[in-house]
Each structure stands twice: as structure tokens, then as C-alpha cells.
Amino acid sequence: MRLLLAALLAYIPTAGSLLKHTAARAQALGRTKEVTLSGSLSVSGEPARTAQLVLRFPLQCRLDGEGGLSFAVRGTPERPSGAAEGTTGAALQLLQLVCPFLTYRGLPAADVESALRAAALQLGADLGAGSAFSRLEDRTVYVLGSGPRDLSRPQLWLYKDTAAPARLIGQGGIDVRFLQYGNPAAAEWFPRVMELWSSGQLAARFEVLEAKGVRGTSEEEDDSAQ
């Protein structure tokens, strides 16, 4: 009995199965076409500034902030991080890396898994190269692309309870973290905090204070019934 229980606890679904669950999360957004996340952007060595992250589905993001800061990313299923507009730097890099994992809603179902795989592969993560459990803050995650407690290989983490993107570790010391889902400030579907770490140092951080434009399927059903 103990062996059976241990086997059940250690069971990890395939990468394909987990990514299908990740893709299914977007169905709860209904027919939402655009979401605006307003908050604060911090970049290493600079004072924090007010900023807005506009998400257009699928695979389009724009980040505008005080002082004339303006970046945009437009991706495709084959190149989900896509072409970037704006000067180089940590803020643009953060936008490019998080955009595919926030804006895959609206893609054909057959394209979602390949787009998420491509986004991870751009940083060197082969999602079929091993899997394990780990923890991020106080939550359990699935690790795709690496063995347990091995942070030396590129890998994608998904929260175990929701299959939401949690962390992306890439080549060259890149480490992207998606934190605090379910906070009212960012609605249930987006992380409240997104961070880019580089070689162990925090390079950029976007904290959401307000979300506009999120419409769940239940709201759309209520509208259609009126």
C-alpha cells in the first residue's frame, strides 16, 4: 500500500498533457480580446515607474511607462516571442519572455501546445528531456525539461494545481518568474508579479495593481441571456 501511495504521489503527467491543461486555462477568458494590466515597473539601477502592460490576443503585448518608455512584441505560433519594437534592455527582455505565456488565448487549439513549446525552446528548454516536482515559494510545481533540483538546464515550471506558467529558466542565467496568481489586482488569470532574473540578480519586475478588460465566460453568458 505504501509503495502504491508513493507511486501515485510521484506520478507526473506527460509534457503534452500538462501543456493541454495550460492551454485550457484560457477558455475561462471567454472572448476577451484585450486586457490592460496597470502597475509598477522596476528595472535594476532605475527608479520604479508607473506602467501599463496591454495584452492583445493572441501573442501581442505592449508595455508603456513614464518617461517615454514604450515596447511592443508581436509573435506567431512558430516564433511566439516574435519581433520586438523599442530599445534593448531588461524591460523589453521581460516583455518578450512573458508575452507568449500570457497571450496564447485565441490561437487554434492545435497551435497552443506548439507555441508554448517554441517559447520554451527559444531559451533552450527541451520539455521532453525529463520532468520532476519542485516548489516555488509555497506552491508545488511541475518541472518540464529537467530532473529534480537541477537548475543548470533550461526548463519550464507549471503550477501543479492550475497548470499556469510559473517559471522559465533559460540559457545564459535567464530566470523568469510568474508569481501570485489569483490576486484581485490582476484578476484570476494573470500573475500579479512578473520578474526577470539574470545571473542571480533581479533585472526587471512588473507588479500589477489593476486589471481591466477581463471577461469570463459566465459574464458573457449573462450578457447573452439579457
N, C-alpha and C positions, 0 to 999 in steps of 0.2 A: 504493500500500500504506500509506504514512504517513497519507494522508487517511482511508483506511478505518479504520485503528487509532485515529486521533483521534476519528472519529465514534463508534466503539464505546465508547471511554472516556468520551465526553461524553454518552452516552445516559442519559436519566433516565426511568424508568417513570412512568406517569400517577399522579396522586394516588390515584385509586381503587385501582389495582393495589398501590401501596405500603401503603395502609391495610388491604387484604385480608391482606397479609403480616403487618402488625402484629396484626391480629385473630387470625391463625392461631397466633401465639406462645402464646396462652392454652390451646391444646389440650394443650400439654405439662403443664399443671397437673392434667390428668385431671378428677376430680370434686371436687377441693378446694373446700370451701365457705367456709373462713375461714383466714386467715393472720395471725399476730401477729409484728410486727417490733418488737423491743425495742432501745432505743438511747438516744441523747442528743439533746435538743432545745436549740438555741441561738437566742435571739431578741435582736436588737440592743438593747443597753443593759441586758440582764439576764444573770445568771449562767446557765451551762448547767445543765440539769436532766435527770434520768432520765425517760424517757417510753416509752410503748408506742403503736404505731400498729397498730390492728386493722382488717384488710381483710375485709369480708364481701361475697361475690359474689352478684349484681352491684351495683356502684355504691353501696356503703355503706362509710363509713370512720369510725373513731373514734380520737381522739388524747387520751390521758390522761397526765398528768405530775405530778411532785412539786409540792407547794404548792396542790393542788386544781385544777390545770389540767384542763379537760375540754371537748372539742369533738366534734361529730359532724356528718356530712354524709350525706344520703340523696338520691340522684339518680334520674333517669329517662332513657331514651334521648333524650327531647326536651330535657330540662334536666339534663344529666349532672352539673353541679356542684351542682345541687339546693338544697334548703333546708338551712340551717345551724343548729346549736344551739351556743350558747356566746357569750361576749363577743367583740366585734370585736378585730382585731389581726392582726399578721403571721403568727402561728402558725395561726390559723383560715383566713386567706387562703391560706397554703401548702397546708393540708389540702384546701380547696375546689378548688384548681387542679390538684393532683396526683391526687386521688382518681379521676377518670374514666379516667386513663391507667394506673392500677394495678388497677382492679376491673371492667373490662368483660367478664371471663370470666363465662360463664353467660348472657349476652344471646343471643337468637336471632341467627344469623349475619347476617340481613338488617338487624339493628339496630346492629351493632357499628360499621360504617363511618359511619352517620349520627350515632351518639353521639360518635365521635371528632371528626367534622367540627363538630358542635354545640359541643363543648367548646372547640375552637379558635376558633370563630366568636364565642363569648362574649367573647373578648378582641380581636375584630376581625380575626382571620386568615381570609381567603378562600383556601382551599387550592388553588383553581383559578387563582389570579392569579400564575402564574409559578412556576418551580422552578429549582433550581441545586444545585451541590455546595458544601460547606464543610467545616470541621474543627472539632471540639470536643475540646479537649485533644489527644490524639494519634490520634483516630479520625475517619474520613471520615463525613459525614452528608449526607442529602438534605435540602434546604430546600424546604418547600412554602409557597407564598404570597408569595414574593419572589424577586427576582433575586439574582445573586451579590454577596456582600459589601454588601448593602443591609440594614442593621439598623433602618432607620427605619420599616419596615412590619411589622405583625403577621405572624407566621409560625410554622410548626411544623417542628421538625427531627426526623428519624428516623435512627438509626444505619444506615449502609449495609449492614453485614454481617448484622444481625439484624432490622432494621425496628423495633427497640424505640424508644419515645419518648426523645428526647434533650434537647430544649429547646423552650420555648414563649415567644415574645416577643409581648407584647400592648401595647395602648394604655396611655398614661399611665406609661411607663417600667417596666412589669412584665416580668420576665425569670425564668422557671422553668427549672431545670436538673436533669436526671436523670443521675447520674454513677456510674461504677464498677459496671456490671453484671458478673455472673459472680463476684463476690467471695463466698467461702464464708459470710461473716457474713450475707448477705442472700439466699442461695440464687441460683440462676442466673437466676431470672425477674424479680427486682426490682433496682432500683438500690441501692447501698449508701448513697449520699448524695443527698439532695434539697434543693435550695436555692431560695429566693425572693430575687431581687434587685429593688430598687426605685430607679429613677433612678440606677443605677450603684453603689448601696450594698447590701451584704448585709443583708437584713432578717430572714431566718429560715433555719435549717438543721437538718435531721434526719439523723443518721448512725446507720445500723443496725449493731448489734453482734451480734444473734442473730435468727434466723428460725425460727418454729415453725408447723407445720401444713401445710407444703408436701409434697404427694404427687404425684409424677409418674405418668404413665400406665404406666411399666414396673413401679412398685411395685404399682399396682392389678392389673396382670396377674399378678404373682407371688402376690398375695393370692387371686385368683380360682382360681388353679391348685392352691391347697392344699386 
